[in-house]
Amino acid sequence: MIREVDNDISHVMAYFVTEPQIVIEGQDVDLYAIVTSLNAQLENWNGRGSGFVTDRITRFVICVLKYRPLHGSNSSFINTPVFIDRTKCTVNVKK
């Protein structure tokens, strides 16, 4: 971000983050929502009368992770602790 006041140029680093999006098969990333969120954050930041404008974007990071809702694996089984198992009041289901 940059601004000029009385021939004095000020540079400030600004960081903005968007909310995570869940994207499943057959559904595209909602780029409009991302751009809208970033624009709203810029407007909020500048709305306080800072007078800064965007000079350049030095880094733009996109993180993509595999979404696996309610999905377990064979290695996720945990043995019941002995003091609970002795009560015979629980069932620990093994796949």
C-alpha positions, 0 to 999 in steps of 0.5 A: 500500500502506498500514499503520498502526503505533501510529497512524502511517500509512505509504504505500508505492508497490508495482509488480507485473508479470505474464509476457507471454501469447501469445494467438492467434485463438480463444484468450482472455486467461487472466485467471485466470493474471494474477490468480493471478500478481498475488496471488502477488506480493502474498503474497510482498511481504507474506509478509516481515512488512511488514503492508501492505495494498492501499489502492488501485490507481492505474494498471493497464496492459495492453499488446497487441502483434500476434504475428507468428511467423516472418513476414517482409515484402518489406522484410526482405531484406538484401543480402549483404555484398560480401566474403561474396558474393565467396566464392560459398559462400552463397545469399541468397534473395530472396522 
